[in-house]
Amino acid sequence: MNHKLLSSSAIASLLVLPVAGYTTFYLLNEQPLGPGLGGGVLSTGAGGEGSAESDGAGEVKRELALESAPRPEPKRQQEAEEPAADMAVSQPAAPIGQLTKHRDMRGADGFNAPRIAASPPPATGVMPPDLMPVPEENRDRLEVFDTNPVKSALESPVSTFSIDVDTASYAFVRSSLKRGVLPQADTVRVEEMVNYFPYDWQGPENAETPFNSTITVMPTPWNDHTKLMHVAIKGYDVAPAENPKSNLVFLVDTSGSMNQPDKLPLLKSAFRLLVERMGADDTISIVAYAGSAGTVLEPTKGSEKAKILAALDKLGAGGSTAGEAGLRQAYRLAEESFVEGGVNRVMLATDGDFNVGQTSDEDLKRLIESKRESGVFLSVFGFGRGNYNDQMMQTIAQNGNGTAAYIDTLAEAEKTLVQEASSTLFPIAKDVKIQVEFNPEAVAEYRLIGYETRALKREDFNNDRVDAGDIGSGHSVTAIYEITPKGSPAQVIDDLRYGEAKTDNAAGIAHADEYAFVKIRYKLPDEDVSKLIETPVTAAEEIASFGQASDDQRFSVAVAAFGQKLRDTDQTAGLDYERIMEIATAARGADPFGYRAEFLQLVRLASALDASKR
């Protein structure tokens, strides 16, 4: 008998049996494996990375493997080509039965997790530091911006900004709160939260005037000494029978970082919803990009839905992220199948992690700017957390005559791509800018709530070469100013000692009965010369009490208050979540899809999370 072999086997048994017993105990009781082994999944998949496969019934197969020899510390962010044979374990935080995976730059499937040695835990139940899991790095990229300041109407009477119909911020904030985390201030763009909800603003009567504006001055619910100037814009709602033909290119990120349940799988389900809505004469193409870009589906008529869906289903994730090459390929296909008088749009779906080719925001911005002249618009749909490049996605959406949305659930995909398909796909006006001039005789101070990342220079308003936001069919856009009337005790900026409002006649101030003068400049989708709409704001637009405002107006103000509260804005420091709940609940009104009911849940969550951190 080989005594060496016998002694080796005996030693291996002594090492393995305690681990097996410990593991079996927790599996039978459906509990986490403990601080060191966690509630994740141990596996020996391809390349040594945690793997999960789905069988025909859609059930996830899990493998549990242990090795007796200790392993070295994990190496982070190695190249995708590097072979790996080590066992991996996902980060703990969930019970056995919940599959959790983590992104890594090294594996073809985009996942990695800390490795552990297969030695049993100590009797105390506390894992040694060297066996504790390595927390996953959060590499979300956000644009940092300051909240709009209060401005003197005498010194800076003019406010100019681009409209914003994006909704990404609201969905991202919702995702954070439902994970039990208060959102970072820079993820909160108040105007995107307000504009997430559909409102029944009064729209134009025909397509010749693409939108109508309604302006109301009302008391501020968080300050008795200021007023809100509420500007509501509604786009013309194109009837389904009038919808133009669509030429869509799905540009899908299939890099390794997309191999998570809330990324590529959700993305494919979302686009399936849109494909089902396409008409027989519409055209769909699919471009995928990872280490390089390639055409998955040449331009195909909507009548061939089975072929389109099959191409979507075949998409898999792996490799680095050649986003710039993908954009060029997608625009090329869109231009080749261009539909005169129709909808020509690239629909980019990604977590935003471009790392091959042109990767800087400025380079991508220039690329998108050069392509928008072709008449092809851009929509951007963000997925996932931990590697989400919100800053880049905002940049290319704003400069590509397009919109940006964040999809965290299939319900959000249904809202964005089904319920709001017309506004998402069919533009009725482009380069829409708003300029407000305040009358210093009536208004001492003002501040624009939100739109910080959409600010324009005063001279940009009349410059048709300056890009701005776009409005789709039936879109509603809301902008809110908080204004301090002349003589109000709420004034925070001292009057100039030698300041004096200008006059243009001997009688005194011109248009002294006006609060402000609102100008909206826009272009029709197929034109390059802008048109102008002008509206004076007088006492005729004022209401005496906040309660007299419509449900939609009061609800939009509640959302604006919530966004400011999350950003910890000075003006809403004295406003508590209970008051926001009061306003939103009283103004909930018709809520056929439950969006407003969900908002109330988010306010409650934020209130609880805010209280717990004190």
FILUM-8553 format. One record per residue (C-alpha): residue number from 1; residue in three letters; x, y, z. Coordinates in steps of 0.02 Angstrom, whole numbers. Example, Ala and Ser with C-alpha at 12.3 -4.5 7.8 and 13.67 -1.06 7.14 Angstrom:
<nodes>
NODE_1_ALA_615_-225_390
NODE_2_SER_684_-53_357
</nodes>
This chain:
<nodes>
NODE_1_MET_0_0_0
NODE_2_ASN_60_174_-40
NODE_3_HIS_75_258_131
NODE_4_LYS_103_430_54
NODE_5_LEU_-59_417_-41
NODE_6_LEU_-149_356_115
NODE_7_SER_-84_497_222
NODE_8_SER_-127_627_88
NODE_9_SER_-303_562_74
NODE_10_ALA_-325_564_261
NODE_11_ILE_-266_744_272
NODE_12_ALA_-381_795_129
NODE_13_SER_-527_712_216
NODE_14_LEU_-492_805_376
NODE_15_LEU_-494_969_280
NODE_16_VAL_-647_937_172
NODE_17_LEU_-768_850_292
NODE_18_PRO_-795_999_410
NODE_19_VAL_-830_1114_262
NODE_20_ALA_-951_990_186
NODE_21_GLY_-1044_971_351
NODE_22_TYR_-1052_1158_379
NODE_23_THR_-1113_1189_202
NODE_24_THR_-1245_1052_210
NODE_25_PHE_-1314_1121_375
NODE_26_TYR_-1344_1292_300
NODE_27_LEU_-1412_1228_136
NODE_28_LEU_-1543_1123_229
NODE_29_ASN_-1594_1273_332
NODE_30_GLU_-1595_1390_181
NODE_31_GLN_-1481_1514_269
NODE_32_PRO_-1329_1610_209
NODE_33_LEU_-1165_1517_222
NODE_34_GLY_-1101_1642_347
NODE_35_PRO_-997_1799_333
NODE_36_GLY_-859_1717_236
NODE_37_LEU_-953_1599_122
NODE_38_GLY_-1100_1715_98
NODE_39_GLY_-1265_1691_11
NODE_40_GLY_-1190_1689_-160
NODE_41_VAL_-1151_1548_-281
NODE_42_LEU_-994_1445_-286
NODE_43_SER_-954_1372_-455
NODE_44_THR_-821_1309_-569
NODE_45_GLY_-878_1384_-733
NODE_46_ALA_-784_1427_-890
NODE_47_GLY_-625_1519_-849
NODE_48_GLY_-655_1491_-663
NODE_49_GLU_-791_1625_-653
NODE_50_GLY_-958_1608_-565
NODE_51_SER_-1083_1540_-691
NODE_52_ALA_-1270_1519_-704
NODE_53_GLU_-1360_1433_-846
NODE_54_SER_-1545_1428_-884
NODE_55_ASP_-1626_1266_-938
NODE_56_GLY_-1780_1253_-1049
NODE_57_ALA_-1897_1285_-903
NODE_58_GLY_-1804_1444_-863
NODE_59_GLU_-1735_1379_-696
NODE_60_VAL_-1562_1431_-643
NODE_61_LYS_-1440_1288_-617
NODE_62_ARG_-1314_1314_-479
NODE_63_GLU_-1154_1220_-443
NODE_64_LEU_-1067_1218_-276
NODE_65_ALA_-883_1171_-281
NODE_66_LEU_-746_1178_-150
NODE_67_GLU_-561_1150_-165
NODE_68_SER_-450_1099_-20
NODE_69_ALA_-299_1203_-67
NODE_70_PRO_-293_1387_-19
NODE_71_ARG_-299_1512_-161
NODE_72_PRO_-204_1674_-188
NODE_73_GLU_-288_1843_-174
NODE_74_PRO_-396_1887_-325
NODE_75_LYS_-323_1999_-460
NODE_76_ARG_-444_2134_-513
NODE_77_GLN_-478_2197_-689
NODE_78_GLN_-365_2081_-788
NODE_79_GLU_-382_2066_-974
NODE_80_ALA_-526_1963_-1044
NODE_81_GLU_-404_1849_-1134
NODE_82_GLU_-314_1794_-976
NODE_83_PRO_-354_1611_-934
NODE_84_ALA_-416_1572_-760
NODE_85_ALA_-447_1405_-680
NODE_86_ASP_-482_1459_-503
NODE_87_MET_-646_1437_-415
NODE_88_ALA_-748_1596_-381
NODE_89_VAL_-880_1647_-258
NODE_90_SER_-1001_1792_-280
NODE_91_GLN_-1012_1927_-150
NODE_92_PRO_-1126_1886_-4
NODE_93_ALA_-1285_1980_40
NODE_94_ALA_-1425_1862_-8
NODE_95_PRO_-1486_1690_48
NODE_96_ILE_-1445_1531_-46
NODE_97_GLY_-1563_1524_-192
NODE_98_GLN_-1537_1704_-243
NODE_99_LEU_-1412_1717_-382
NODE_100_THR_-1295_1866_-370
NODE_101_LYS_-1159_1905_-496
NODE_102_HIS_-1028_2038_-510
NODE_103_ARG_-947_2130_-651
NODE_104_ASP_-763_2108_-692
NODE_105_MET_-660_2166_-840
NODE_106_ARG_-563_2002_-852
NODE_107_GLY_-692_1869_-892
NODE_108_ALA_-779_1840_-1057
NODE_109_ASP_-945_1835_-966
NODE_110_GLY_-905_1995_-874
NODE_111_PHE_-912_1926_-697
NODE_112_ASN_-790_1888_-559
NODE_113_ALA_-797_1874_-371
NODE_114_PRO_-676_1854_-227
NODE_115_ARG_-596_1683_-211
NODE_116_ILE_-590_1595_-45
NODE_117_ALA_-490_1455_32
NODE_118_ALA_-594_1302_68
NODE_119_SER_-552_1291_252
NODE_120_PRO_-692_1282_382
NODE_121_PRO_-743_1438_478
NODE_122_PRO_-679_1454_656
NODE_123_ALA_-790_1396_798
NODE_124_THR_-832_1575_844
NODE_125_GLY_-927_1598_679
NODE_126_VAL_-819_1750_632
NODE_127_MET_-722_1737_470
NODE_128_PRO_-539_1790_470
NODE_129_PRO_-505_1954_376
NODE_130_ASP_-413_1864_236
NODE_131_LEU_-570_1762_197
NODE_132_MET_-692_1908_199
NODE_133_PRO_-765_1951_26
NODE_134_VAL_-696_2100_-68
NODE_135_PRO_-835_2229_-95
NODE_136_GLU_-871_2270_-274
NODE_137_GLU_-810_2440_-331
NODE_138_ASN_-945_2563_-384
NODE_139_ARG_-884_2643_-546
NODE_140_ASP_-1041_2741_-592
NODE_141_ARG_-993_2903_-679
NODE_142_LEU_-1101_3053_-639
NODE_143_GLU_-1096_3234_-695
NODE_144_VAL_-1063_3346_-545
NODE_145_PHE_-1164_3507_-544
NODE_146_ASP_-1219_3642_-423
NODE_147_THR_-1400_3682_-387
NODE_148_ASN_-1459_3840_-474
NODE_149_PRO_-1429_3992_-363
NODE_150_VAL_-1549_4133_-323
NODE_151_LYS_-1521_4277_-445
NODE_152_SER_-1562_4461_-437
NODE_153_ALA_-1690_4513_-568
NODE_154_LEU_-1607_4683_-577
NODE_155_GLU_-1431_4620_-607
NODE_156_SER_-1471_4462_-708
NODE_157_PRO_-1648_4478_-774
NODE_158_VAL_-1633_4345_-911
NODE_159_SER_-1636_4156_-889
NODE_160_THR_-1604_4041_-1038
NODE_161_PHE_-1607_3851_-1048
NODE_162_SER_-1642_3703_-1162
NODE_163_ILE_-1798_3601_-1129
NODE_164_ASP_-1771_3426_-1059
NODE_165_VAL_-1890_3280_-1085
NODE_166_ASP_-1770_3147_-1021
NODE_167_THR_-1828_3038_-877
NODE_168_ALA_-1669_2941_-833
NODE_169_SER_-1643_3028_-666
NODE_170_TYR_-1812_2978_-594
NODE_171_ALA_-1789_2793_-633
NODE_172_PHE_-1611_2797_-565
NODE_173_VAL_-1669_2880_-403
NODE_174_ARG_-1809_2752_-387
NODE_175_SER_-1684_2611_-410
NODE_176_SER_-1576_2681_-270
NODE_177_LEU_-1719_2703_-148
NODE_178_LYS_-1785_2528_-180
NODE_179_ARG_-1612_2462_-141
NODE_180_GLY_-1623_2550_26
NODE_181_VAL_-1501_2689_-16
NODE_182_LEU_-1531_2877_-24
NODE_183_PRO_-1475_2935_-197
NODE_184_GLN_-1319_3039_-222
NODE_185_ALA_-1365_3221_-252
NODE_186_ASP_-1289_3222_-426
NODE_187_THR_-1403_3081_-483
NODE_188_VAL_-1552_3195_-448
NODE_189_ARG_-1598_3308_-594
NODE_190_VAL_-1758_3387_-533
NODE_191_GLU_-1830_3427_-704
NODE_192_GLU_-1812_3245_-758
NODE_193_MET_-1907_3190_-604
NODE_194_VAL_-2047_3315_-637
NODE_195_ASN_-2057_3270_-822
NODE_196_TYR_-2063_3083_-787
NODE_197_PHE_-2251_3094_-760
NODE_198_PRO_-2384_3118_-893
NODE_199_TYR_-2486_3277_-867
NODE_200_ASP_-2645_3336_-949
NODE_201_TRP_-2582_3507_-1000
NODE_202_GLN_-2681_3595_-1136
NODE_203_GLY_-2606_3552_-1305
NODE_204_PRO_-2615_3637_-1476
NODE_205_GLU_-2762_3610_-1590
NODE_206_ASN_-2662_3558_-1743
NODE_207_ALA_-2488_3507_-1798
NODE_208_GLU_-2450_3677_-1876
NODE_209_THR_-2415_3741_-1700
NODE_210_PRO_-2316_3596_-1625
NODE_211_PHE_-2347_3640_-1443
NODE_212_ASN_-2444_3754_-1326
NODE_213_SER_-2386_3834_-1164
NODE_214_THR_-2486_3870_-1006
NODE_215_ILE_-2411_3984_-874
NODE_216_THR_-2477_4000_-696
NODE_217_VAL_-2414_4101_-547
NODE_218_MET_-2459_4025_-378
NODE_219_PRO_-2405_4033_-195
NODE_220_THR_-2255_3926_-146
NODE_221_PRO_-2301_3783_-27
NODE_222_TRP_-2131_3788_61
NODE_223_ASN_-2115_3979_78
NODE_224_ASP_-2256_4099_119
NODE_225_HIS_-2158_4247_49
NODE_226_THR_-2120_4182_-127
NODE_227_LYS_-2220_4125_-278
NODE_228_LEU_-2198_3991_-409
NODE_229_MET_-2205_4030_-595
NODE_230_HIS_-2260_3865_-671
NODE_231_VAL_-2230_3844_-859
NODE_232_ALA_-2317_3693_-937
NODE_233_ILE_-2287_3645_-1119
NODE_234_LYS_-2385_3511_-1212
NODE_235_GLY_-2338_3442_-1383
NODE_236_TYR_-2461_3401_-1521
NODE_237_ASP_-2516_3220_-1505
NODE_238_VAL_-2498_3133_-1673
NODE_239_ALA_-2639_3010_-1703
NODE_240_PRO_-2579_2829_-1727
NODE_241_ALA_-2651_2828_-1904
NODE_242_GLU_-2537_2975_-1945
NODE_243_ASN_-2377_2899_-1877
NODE_244_PRO_-2240_2908_-2008
NODE_245_LYS_-2138_2755_-2057
NODE_246_SER_-1996_2713_-1941
NODE_247_ASN_-1817_2664_-1981
NODE_248_LEU_-1741_2606_-1816
NODE_249_VAL_-1568_2538_-1779
NODE_250_PHE_-1548_2448_-1613
NODE_251_LEU_-1370_2476_-1555
NODE_252_VAL_-1341_2349_-1417
NODE_253_ASP_-1194_2343_-1297
NODE_254_THR_-1143_2160_-1281
NODE_255_SER_-982_2188_-1184
NODE_256_GLY_-940_2085_-1031
NODE_257_SER_-1007_2215_-912
NODE_258_MET_-1182_2188_-984
NODE_259_ASN_-1192_2007_-926
NODE_260_GLN_-1304_2039_-776
NODE_261_PRO_-1491_2008_-756
NODE_262_ASP_-1533_2193_-753
NODE_263_LYS_-1430_2228_-908
NODE_264_LEU_-1428_2123_-1069
NODE_265_PRO_-1572_2004_-1023
NODE_266_LEU_-1682_2153_-973
NODE_267_LEU_-1625_2248_-1127
NODE_268_LYS_-1680_2107_-1243
NODE_269_SER_-1850_2095_-1157
NODE_270_ALA_-1872_2283_-1172
NODE_271_PHE_-1835_2287_-1358
NODE_272_ARG_-1952_2140_-1387
NODE_273_LEU_-2093_2252_-1324
NODE_274_LEU_-2048_2384_-1452
NODE_275_VAL_-2032_2260_-1595
NODE_276_GLU_-2209_2199_-1561
NODE_277_ARG_-2272_2377_-1590
NODE_278_MET_-2185_2401_-1756
NODE_279_GLY_-2287_2414_-1915
NODE_280_ALA_-2262_2299_-2063
NODE_281_ASP_-2178_2436_-2166
NODE_282_ASP_-2061_2494_-2028
NODE_283_THR_-1878_2442_-2037
NODE_284_ILE_-1769_2374_-1897
NODE_285_SER_-1583_2339_-1896
NODE_286_ILE_-1474_2274_-1754
NODE_287_VAL_-1292_2317_-1721
NODE_288_ALA_-1198_2240_-1574
NODE_289_TYR_-1033_2296_-1505
NODE_290_ALA_-908_2220_-1383
NODE_291_GLY_-723_2211_-1428
NODE_292_SER_-777_2263_-1603
NODE_293_ALA_-941_2310_-1684
NODE_294_GLY_-1040_2204_-1805
NODE_295_THR_-1209_2199_-1891
NODE_296_VAL_-1320_2066_-1814
NODE_297_LEU_-1471_2103_-1922
NODE_298_GLU_-1472_2196_-2087
NODE_299_PRO_-1621_2315_-2115
NODE_300_THR_-1775_2205_-2099
NODE_301_LYS_-1960_2247_-2122
NODE_302_GLY_-2072_2246_-1969
NODE_303_SER_-2177_2112_-2053
NODE_304_GLU_-2035_1989_-2017
NODE_305_LYS_-2051_1999_-1828
NODE_306_ALA_-1997_1819_-1799
NODE_307_LYS_-1832_1853_-1887
NODE_308_ILE_-1802_2013_-1787
NODE_309_LEU_-1843_1930_-1621
NODE_310_ALA_-1732_1782_-1661
NODE_311_ALA_-1586_1900_-1693
NODE_312_LEU_-1617_1985_-1526
NODE_313_ASP_-1624_1819_-1434
NODE_314_LYS_-1453_1767_-1500
NODE_315_LEU_-1362_1915_-1422
NODE_316_GLY_-1237_1868_-1287
NODE_317_ALA_-1114_1967_-1182
NODE_318_GLY_-924_1961_-1176
NODE_319_GLY_-770_2066_-1211
NODE_320_SER_-725_2250_-1199
NODE_321_THR_-830_2396_-1259
NODE_322_ALA_-803_2470_-1433
NODE_323_GLY_-946_2594_-1419
NODE_324_GLU_-878_2720_-1543
NODE_325_ALA_-864_2589_-1682
NODE_326_GLY_-1041_2532_-1641
NODE_327_LEU_-1108_2709_-1657
NODE_328_ARG_-1026_2732_-1826
NODE_329_GLN_-1095_2567_-1890
NODE_330_ALA_-1271_2605_-1825
NODE_331_TYR_-1275_2777_-1906
NODE_332_ARG_-1214_2701_-2070
NODE_333_LEU_-1359_2577_-2072
NODE_334_ALA_-1484_2712_-2025
NODE_335_GLU_-1422_2824_-2165
NODE_336_GLU_-1428_2682_-2292
NODE_337_SER_-1611_2647_-2250
NODE_338_PHE_-1659_2830_-2226
NODE_339_VAL_-1846_2864_-2240
NODE_340_GLU_-1888_3036_-2308
NODE_341_GLY_-2020_3116_-2197
NODE_342_GLY_-2009_2969_-2076
NODE_343_VAL_-1927_2927_-1912
NODE_344_ASN_-1742_2886_-1926
NODE_345_ARG_-1667_2844_-1758
NODE_346_VAL_-1524_2750_-1677
NODE_347_MET_-1577_2672_-1512
NODE_348_LEU_-1424_2644_-1403
NODE_349_ALA_-1443_2523_-1256
NODE_350_THR_-1294_2513_-1139
NODE_351_ASP_-1224_2536_-965
NODE_352_GLY_-1115_2670_-1043
NODE_353_ASP_-945_2589_-1018
NODE_354_PHE_-853_2636_-1179
NODE_355_ASN_-670_2584_-1167
NODE_356_VAL_-614_2549_-1346
NODE_357_GLY_-592_2681_-1481
NODE_358_GLN_-649_2859_-1444
NODE_359_THR_-697_2853_-1261
NODE_360_SER_-694_3033_-1199
NODE_361_ASP_-858_3125_-1183
NODE_362_GLU_-794_3266_-1294
NODE_363_ASP_-741_3148_-1434
NODE_364_LEU_-909_3059_-1430
NODE_365_LYS_-1000_3226_-1424
NODE_366_ARG_-911_3283_-1583
NODE_367_LEU_-952_3118_-1668
NODE_368_ILE_-1137_3132_-1624
NODE_369_GLU_-1144_3315_-1675
NODE_370_SER_-1074_3273_-1846
NODE_371_LYS_-1202_3133_-1870
NODE_372_ARG_-1358_3228_-1817
NODE_373_GLU_-1345_3335_-1974
NODE_374_SER_-1396_3180_-2073
NODE_375_GLY_-1571_3186_-1997
NODE_376_VAL_-1543_3030_-1891
NODE_377_PHE_-1593_3058_-1710
NODE_378_LEU_-1527_2964_-1558
NODE_379_SER_-1612_2886_-1408
NODE_380_VAL_-1509_2818_-1262
NODE_381_PHE_-1570_2686_-1141
NODE_382_GLY_-1465_2651_-986
NODE_383_PHE_-1460_2486_-892
NODE_384_GLY_-1383_2422_-730
NODE_385_ARG_-1283_2490_-583
NODE_386_GLY_-1102_2493_-527
NODE_387_ASN_-1032_2531_-699
NODE_388_TYR_-1163_2653_-762
NODE_389_ASN_-1094_2800_-860
NODE_390_ASP_-1233_2927_-838
NODE_391_GLN_-1121_3073_-883
NODE_392_MET_-1075_3005_-1054
NODE_393_MET_-1253_2953_-1093
NODE_394_GLN_-1320_3126_-1051
NODE_395_THR_-1187_3204_-1162
NODE_396_ILE_-1224_3103_-1318
NODE_397_ALA_-1413_3108_-1295
NODE_398_GLN_-1414_3297_-1277
NODE_399_ASN_-1305_3320_-1431
NODE_400_GLY_-1388_3191_-1540
NODE_401_ASN_-1562_3270_-1551
NODE_402_GLY_-1621_3131_-1437
NODE_403_THR_-1680_3079_-1267
NODE_404_ALA_-1610_2977_-1123
NODE_405_ALA_-1704_2853_-1014
NODE_406_TYR_-1648_2730_-880
NODE_407_ILE_-1731_2559_-880
NODE_408_ASP_-1720_2466_-715
NODE_409_THR_-1873_2353_-733
NODE_410_LEU_-1980_2279_-870
NODE_411_ALA_-2121_2393_-811
NODE_412_GLU_-2010_2543_-848
NODE_413_ALA_-1972_2470_-1020
NODE_414_GLU_-2159_2454_-1051
NODE_415_LYS_-2187_2636_-1000
NODE_416_THR_-2045_2703_-1107
NODE_417_LEU_-2062_2595_-1262
NODE_418_VAL_-2248_2553_-1265
NODE_419_GLN_-2351_2681_-1170
NODE_420_GLU_-2242_2826_-1228
NODE_421_ALA_-2187_2756_-1395
NODE_422_SER_-2254_2905_-1492
NODE_423_SER_-2162_3035_-1388
NODE_424_THR_-2006_2926_-1385
NODE_425_LEU_-2000_2901_-1573
NODE_426_PHE_-2093_3040_-1664
NODE_427_PRO_-2017_3215_-1646
NODE_428_ILE_-2130_3364_-1677
NODE_429_ALA_-2005_3502_-1636
NODE_430_LYS_-1817_3511_-1612
NODE_431_ASP_-1693_3632_-1533
NODE_432_VAL_-1825_3697_-1413
NODE_433_LYS_-1759_3837_-1301
NODE_434_ILE_-1842_3942_-1167
NODE_435_GLN_-1791_4118_-1117
NODE_436_VAL_-1874_4213_-976
NODE_437_GLU_-1846_4397_-940
NODE_438_PHE_-1902_4452_-767
NODE_439_ASN_-1969_4626_-730
NODE_440_PRO_-1864_4696_-587
NODE_441_GLU_-2006_4812_-537
NODE_442_ALA_-2114_4662_-496
NODE_443_VAL_-1985_4527_-458
NODE_444_ALA_-1837_4551_-342
NODE_445_GLU_-1761_4377_-360
NODE_446_TYR_-1788_4213_-449
NODE_447_ARG_-1715_4040_-464
NODE_448_LEU_-1746_3905_-593
NODE_449_ILE_-1787_3737_-512
NODE_450_GLY_-1684_3607_-604
NODE_451_TYR_-1614_3617_-781
NODE_452_GLU_-1438_3648_-713
NODE_453_THR_-1359_3538_-847
NODE_454_ARG_-1466_3622_-983
NODE_455_ALA_-1415_3803_-954
NODE_456_LEU_-1379_3908_-1108
NODE_457_LYS_-1297_4076_-1133
NODE_458_ARG_-1412_4222_-1163
NODE_459_GLU_-1348_4243_-1340
NODE_460_ASP_-1377_4058_-1378
NODE_461_PHE_-1564_4085_-1381
NODE_462_ASN_-1563_4171_-1552
NODE_463_ASN_-1421_4067_-1624
NODE_464_ASP_-1497_3929_-1731
NODE_465_ARG_-1332_3837_-1735
NODE_466_VAL_-1343_3801_-1548
NODE_467_ASP_-1419_3631_-1512
NODE_468_ALA_-1559_3610_-1385
NODE_469_GLY_-1689_3483_-1331
NODE_470_ASP_-1825_3403_-1434
NODE_471_ILE_-2010_3372_-1405
NODE_472_GLY_-2096_3214_-1464
NODE_473_SER_-2278_3182_-1504
NODE_474_GLY_-2385_3214_-1350
NODE_475_HIS_-2235_3257_-1241
NODE_476_SER_-2266_3368_-1091
NODE_477_VAL_-2128_3480_-1023
NODE_478_THR_-2135_3574_-858
NODE_479_ALA_-2021_3712_-794
NODE_480_ILE_-2043_3797_-625
NODE_481_TYR_-1966_3958_-561
NODE_482_GLU_-1973_4015_-381
NODE_483_ILE_-1989_4205_-383
NODE_484_THR_-1977_4332_-242
NODE_485_PRO_-2095_4479_-269
NODE_486_LYS_-2025_4654_-251
NODE_487_GLY_-2028_4706_-67
NODE_488_SER_-2048_4528_-1
NODE_489_PRO_-1960_4489_165
NODE_490_ALA_-1895_4329_82
NODE_491_GLN_-1771_4430_-22
NODE_492_VAL_-1594_4364_10
NODE_493_ILE_-1493_4478_-105
NODE_494_ASP_-1474_4659_-52
NODE_495_ASP_-1529_4793_-176
NODE_496_LEU_-1388_4886_-263
NODE_497_ARG_-1355_5056_-188
NODE_498_TYR_-1345_5134_-359
NODE_499_GLY_-1450_5009_-454
NODE_500_GLU_-1599_5066_-555
NODE_501_ALA_-1714_4974_-673
NODE_502_LYS_-1706_5038_-850
NODE_503_THR_-1851_5133_-928
NODE_504_ASP_-1893_5156_-1111
NODE_505_ASN_-2021_5295_-1094
NODE_506_ALA_-2050_5451_-991
NODE_507_ALA_-2193_5372_-895
NODE_508_GLY_-2078_5249_-804
NODE_509_ILE_-2053_5063_-817
NODE_510_ALA_-2116_4982_-976
NODE_511_HIS_-2239_4839_-952
NODE_512_ALA_-2238_4869_-764
NODE_513_ASP_-2390_4755_-741
NODE_514_GLU_-2293_4600_-798
NODE_515_TYR_-2200_4476_-690
NODE_516_ALA_-2099_4413_-838
NODE_517_PHE_-2093_4387_-1024
NODE_518_VAL_-2074_4207_-1086
NODE_519_LYS_-2003_4166_-1257
NODE_520_ILE_-1995_3992_-1334
NODE_521_ARG_-1892_3960_-1489
NODE_522_TYR_-1904_3798_-1589
NODE_523_LYS_-1877_3719_-1760
NODE_524_LEU_-1989_3597_-1851
NODE_525_PRO_-1904_3426_-1869
NODE_526_ASP_-1860_3450_-2053
NODE_527_GLU_-1815_3636_-2045
NODE_528_ASP_-1659_3733_-1995
NODE_529_VAL_-1735_3904_-1961
NODE_530_SER_-1818_3928_-1791
NODE_531_LYS_-1987_4001_-1750
NODE_532_LEU_-2033_4105_-1598
NODE_533_ILE_-2177_4103_-1473
NODE_534_GLU_-2192_4248_-1348
NODE_535_THR_-2302_4258_-1193
NODE_536_PRO_-2310_4398_-1063
NODE_537_VAL_-2345_4341_-884
NODE_538_THR_-2465_4458_-794
NODE_539_ALA_-2582_4455_-645
NODE_540_ALA_-2709_4372_-759
NODE_541_GLU_-2606_4211_-744
NODE_542_GLU_-2601_4219_-554
NODE_543_ILE_-2707_4117_-434
NODE_544_ALA_-2736_4167_-252
NODE_545_SER_-2701_4002_-165
NODE_546_PHE_-2600_3845_-198
NODE_547_GLY_-2757_3741_-177
NODE_548_GLN_-2834_3826_-329
NODE_549_ALA_-2702_3750_-442
NODE_550_SER_-2749_3594_-540
NODE_551_ASP_-2706_3419_-482
NODE_552_ASP_-2570_3407_-613
NODE_553_GLN_-2493_3573_-563
NODE_554_ARG_-2491_3530_-378
NODE_555_PHE_-2424_3355_-409
NODE_556_SER_-2283_3421_-519
NODE_557_VAL_-2238_3545_-380
NODE_558_ALA_-2235_3400_-254
NODE_559_VAL_-2113_3305_-366
NODE_560_ALA_-2006_3462_-385
NODE_561_ALA_-2005_3481_-195
NODE_562_PHE_-1953_3299_-174
NODE_563_GLY_-1810_3318_-297
NODE_564_GLN_-1748_3473_-208
NODE_565_LYS_-1762_3385_-41
NODE_566_LEU_-1654_3241_-105
NODE_567_ARG_-1525_3368_-166
NODE_568_ASP_-1532_3453_4
NODE_569_THR_-1575_3621_-73
NODE_570_ASP_-1571_3767_50
NODE_571_GLN_-1743_3830_0
NODE_572_THR_-1828_3667_50
NODE_573_ALA_-1730_3638_210
NODE_574_GLY_-1884_3674_315
NODE_575_LEU_-1998_3565_210
NODE_576_ASP_-2023_3390_278
NODE_577_TYR_-2070_3231_186
NODE_578_GLU_-2240_3229_269
NODE_579_ARG_-2287_3394_185
NODE_580_ILE_-2229_3327_16
NODE_581_MET_-2337_3172_47
NODE_582_GLU_-2485_3284_90
NODE_583_ILE_-2471_3384_-71
NODE_584_ALA_-2443_3232_-183
NODE_585_THR_-2582_3129_-102
NODE_586_ALA_-2710_3269_-119
NODE_587_ALA_-2658_3297_-301
NODE_588_ARG_-2642_3115_-353
NODE_589_GLY_-2795_3124_-466
NODE_590_ALA_-2814_2998_-607
NODE_591_ASP_-2672_2872_-600
NODE_592_PRO_-2711_2734_-727
NODE_593_PHE_-2536_2660_-728
NODE_594_GLY_-2495_2683_-544
NODE_595_TYR_-2348_2801_-573
NODE_596_ARG_-2408_2924_-441
NODE_597_ALA_-2445_2788_-314
NODE_598_GLU_-2267_2727_-337
NODE_599_PHE_-2204_2905_-309
NODE_600_LEU_-2290_2908_-140
NODE_601_GLN_-2200_2747_-94
NODE_602_LEU_-2033_2826_-141
NODE_603_VAL_-2067_2977_-30
NODE_604_ARG_-2103_2860_115
NODE_605_LEU_-1944_2762_81
NODE_606_ALA_-1839_2920_73
NODE_607_SER_-1915_2982_235
NODE_608_ALA_-1873_2819_325
NODE_609_LEU_-1696_2813_254
NODE_610_ASP_-1665_2995_297
NODE_611_ALA_-1724_2967_476
NODE_612_SER_-1615_2812_497
NODE_613_LYS_-1454_2903_454
NODE_614_ARG_-1478_3034_590
</nodes>
